[in-house]
Amino acid sequence: MNNEILRSLVGKVVKVNCSGDDPRVGQLLAAEEDYFVLLTKEDGVLYYKGHHVKSLTDKTKKGLEFDLLNPKDYMYTGGKVFTEVLNNLKYKWVTINQGGYEKYEGVLDDCNDDYVTIISNEEVVRASTFHIKNIGYDLKIEEWEKEKKEETEKTESK
């Protein structure tokens, strides 16, 4: 996907892979060198590798339904390139290729340019980094707001 186009859509609600088997609607949070960040209601934050995205829709006649408010101070994991994001997600519960037939869930144990290692139950899964379409981790707006509120309450009670 063209980076210039992606950067022009940051902050807007878009639909990724419209006619594919795994369409997602969300707010485009960032467009980096080889990936972009999408905030979805169902899955939270998803990181898409640009070369795997077949289509992106930003306007339709009716508009795209997305009623999730993104707080201004909402923080998510980032990086200049996709492999940096993977390194920043180490030891977190992740889902790779959400909605696809090559979906993996588990703790991201290791990653490099060639493959990632995921611990899933009693299995050690090694998946090709090249074939990762998207990756998400359990960070959703509601959970983030709850954590932030709890931190504030702890600070105020001291």
SVG drawing of the C-alpha trace seen along z (x, -y; Angstrom):
<svg xmlns="http://www.w3.org/2000/svg" viewBox="-26 -14 42 43">
<polyline fill="none" stroke="black" stroke-width="0.4" points="0.0,0.0 1.3,-3.4 2.7,-5.2 1.7,-8.7 -1.9,-7.6 -1.8,-6.0 -0.4,-9.1 -3.2,-11.2 -5.8,-9.0 -4.3,-9.1 -7.1,-10.0 -9.9,-8.8 -12.1,-5.8 -11.1,-3.2 -12.0,0.3 -9.1,2.7 -9.4,5.5 -13.0,4.6 -13.8,7.7 -11.5,10.1 -12.1,12.8 -11.0,10.5 -12.3,7.0 -11.7,4.6 -13.1,1.2 -11.3,-1.2 -9.5,-4.5 -6.1,-4.7 -3.8,-5.8 -0.4,-5.9 1.3,-5.1 5.0,-4.1 7.6,-2.9 6.3,0.7 3.2,0.9 0.2,-1.0 -1.8,-1.0 -5.6,-0.5 -7.8,-0.9 -10.8,1.4 -13.7,1.8 -13.6,5.6 -9.8,6.3 -8.3,3.2 -5.0,2.1 -3.9,4.0 -0.6,3.5 -0.9,4.3 2.0,4.9 1.4,2.6 2.4,5.1 -0.3,7.6 -3.2,5.1 -5.2,5.5 -7.6,2.6 -8.4,-0.4 -11.7,-2.3 -12.1,-5.7 -15.5,-6.9 -18.7,-5.3 -22.1,-6.7 -23.4,-5.9 -20.1,-6.3 -18.3,-3.7 -19.8,-2.8 -17.3,-3.3 -18.6,-4.6 -15.5,-4.2 -14.0,-7.4 -10.2,-7.5 -8.9,-9.4 -6.2,-12.0 -3.7,-10.5 -4.3,-6.9 -0.9,-5.1 0.0,-2.0 3.2,-0.2 5.0,-1.6 8.2,-1.5 9.8,-2.8 9.5,0.5 7.4,3.6 10.2,5.7 10.6,3.0 6.9,3.4 7.4,7.1 10.3,6.6 8.2,4.2 5.4,6.8 7.7,9.6 6.3,11.5 2.8,10.2 -0.3,12.2 -0.7,11.6 -2.9,12.7 -1.3,13.0 -3.3,13.0 -6.6,12.3 -9.5,13.8 -7.3,15.7 -6.8,19.4 -3.1,19.0 -4.1,17.5 -1.9,17.9 -2.5,16.9 -0.1,17.0 2.8,15.3 5.3,13.7 8.6,15.2 11.1,14.2 11.2,12.4 13.7,11.5 13.6,10.7 12.9,14.3 10.5,15.7 8.6,15.2 8.3,17.7 4.9,18.0 4.2,20.1 0.6,21.4 -0.5,23.8 2.1,26.6 3.2,25.8 6.1,23.7 5.0,22.2 7.5,20.6 5.9,18.5 7.5,16.7 7.8,12.9 7.2,12.2 3.8,14.0 2.4,12.0 -0.5,9.9 -1.4,8.3 -0.7,8.6 -2.7,7.4 -2.4,7.6 -5.0,7.3 -5.1,3.5 -8.6,2.1 -9.9,-1.3 -12.1,-0.1 -9.3,1.8 -6.8,-1.0 -9.3,-3.5 -9.9,-1.2 -6.1,-0.7 -5.6,-4.5 -8.4,-5.1 -7.0,-2.6 -3.5,-4.2 -5.1,-7.6 -7.0,-6.3 -3.8,-4.7 -1.9,-8.0 -4.7,-10.1 -5.0,-7.8 -1.3,-8.1"/>
</svg>
